[in-house]
């Protein structure tokens, strides 16, 4: 098999494994009777499963592709550059995502995601789970979506835009389990912003920090407001 064929197989493997975790592991919380702590434990296992996906793909790149996991070597920047870019990326994603979500809700009148409501119960004052969830999303999703998939799509199609569009599209599709248009469109938008940044600056650490911060602020907002106000965010 050619190296491009191995890349394509690795991308399919990554997406399938992520899809299985998103679709079948988290929904097990619906089957758990009783306390929220049980659901929180099951959700924690589902996040742990995402780390296993990352490990599997890393081993695939090492032993099957025989290529570095990150095809684009991370570039070093100053602390000031990190600070400026993290803040800038966060503001673009937060403001742009909120505006896009507002337009979608205005045009579709869709309600709050049922999964988001369930998560609001699971995360209620569970700060360890919030931090673990945000860390998992930041590290696993960035390493897989941007670090692994984006450069390989670009290699396969010899087109920089293909890597940006496909990685952002897959990122949005993986969030479709939330069941709303907004929960797909906003991650797609964020995926495009992150993919353009990664192509331009080749630094995955900044994206991990920004992703963590975006999710952490969002979950802390969810943790601090009443469920009926979730649709606003």
N, C-alpha and C positions, 0 to 999 in steps of 0.2 A: 504494500500500500504506500502511495506517495505521502509526503509530509503534509500536503494540503488535505489529503483524505483523512489522515490521522487528526488534523486540526478539526475537520468537519465532524468526525466521530466524537471527538472530545467535547465540542460545543453541544451536540445532541445529547450526549451523556450528562453534561452539566444541567441543561435545561430540563431533561426528564427527571433527574434526581431532585432538583429544586421543586419541580411541579409536584412530585410525589409527596415531598415533605409539606408543601403548602396546602395541598388538597386533602391529604389523608391523615397526617399526624396531628395537626392542630384540631381538626373536627372531633377528635376523640374526647376533647373536653366536654362536648355535648353529652357524651355517654356516661360521664361521671356524676353520680348523684351525691348530694350532700354539700359539704362546705366549699367555699371559694378556694381554700388552701389546696384542695385536691386538684381543682382546675388549674391553679397556679403551678402546681408541681408538674402536671401534664404539659402545660405550655412551656415550662422550663425544659422538659425533655425534647419538645419539638425544636426549641432553639439549639439545643445540644446536637440534634440531628443535622442541623445546618452546618455545624462545624465538621461533622463527619463527611458531609458532601464536599466541603472545601478540602479536607484531607484526601478524599478519594480522587478528586480532580488533580490535586498536586502530585499524587503518586502516578496518575495516568501521564501527566506531562513528563515526569521523571523517567518512567520505565517504558512507556509505549511511544510517546513522541520523541523522547530523549532530547528534549529542549528545555530551556529555562521556563519556569512557570510564568514569569513576567518577561515577555519578549522585548518590551521596551524598558531599558535600564532606568531606574529611578534617578532623577537629577537632584543634586543638592542645592538648596537655597538657604538664604539667611533667615534668621528668626523673624525679622521684620516682614519679609516676603510671605512667610507662613501666616503671620497674623493678618496681614492685609488681605491675602487671598481667601483665607477661611471666612473672614467677616464679609467680604464681597460676595463670595459664593452663597453664603447663608442668606444674605439679604435678597439676592436675586431669586433664590429658590423659595424663600418665605413669602416675599411680596408677589412674585410672579405666580407662584402656586396658589396663593390665596385669591388673587385676581381671577385666575383661570377657574378655580373652584366656584367662585362667586358667579361667573358667567354661566357655568354649567348648571348650577342650581337655579339660576334665574330662567334659563331656557328649558330645563327639563322638569323642574319642581321635584327632583328626587329627594327622598328623605335621608335620614342618617343610616349608615351601614349597620346592619344587624351585628356583624362581626365586631365593628368598632364599639358598639354598646356592650357586647360581651367582654371585650378587652378592658373597657372602663371599669368593670367589676373586678376583673382579675388583677389589674394594676393598682387598685385603690390602696394607697399608702404602703404598697409593696415596693420600696425604693430599690432593694437589691435586684428584684426582677426587672424593674425599669432599666437600671444600669446594664444588667446582663443582656437584655433585649436590644438596647441601643448599641452596645459594643458588638454584639453578634451581627446586627444589621450593617453597621459601619465596616467591620472587617470582612465578613463573609461576602456580602453583596458587592462591595467594591473590588475585592480581589477577583471574584468570579465574573461580574458583569463588565467592569472596566479592565482590570488587570489581565484576565484570561481571555474572555470572549472578544472584546473589541479589537485587539491587535491581530487575532487570528482571522476574524472576518475580513479585516483589511488585507491580510496576506492572501487569503483565498481569492478575493475579488480584485486585488490590486487597486483598491479604491478607498480613500480615506473616509468618504461620506458613508460608504456601506457599513463600515465599522461603527460609526456614530449612530446611524439610523437603526441598525439591527440590534445593537446592544441596548439602546434606549427603548426600542419596541418590546424586546424580551423582558426588560425591567418592568415596563408597564403591564404586560400580560401576566407576569407573576403576581402582581397585586390585584388581579381581577377577582381573586377569592374573596375580596371585601364586598363584592357584589354591587358596586356603584360605578357610574361613568367617571365621576370625579376621582375615585381611587385608582383608576387606570390612567386617565389623562394627566393628572398631576405628576405621578411617578415618571411618565413618559417625558414630560417637560423637564423634570429634574435630571432624568437620564441623559437627555440631550445636552443640558448645561454641563453636567459632569464629564460626559464623553468628549465634548469640545475642549474642556479644560485639560483633560488627560492627554488628548492628542497634541495640544499646544505646549504643555509644560512637563508632561511625563513625570508626574509625581503622585503616586497613589496615596501617600501618607496624608496629604492635605485633604484629599477626598474622604478618607476614612474619618478624619477629625471633623470635617464639616457635616458628614452624614450622621455621625454620632450626635453632634450638637443639634442638628435639625430634628432628629427623632426624639432626643432627650427633652427639648423644649416642648415639642408637640405632646409627648406623653405626660409631662408635668402639667400642662394645661388641662389635658383630659382628666388627670388625677385631681385637679383642684376645682373643677366646675361640675354643675349638675348635669345629669345625663340628657335632660331635655334641651340643653344648650349645645350639645355636641355638633349639631348640623351647621352651626355658625362657623365652626372650624374645619 
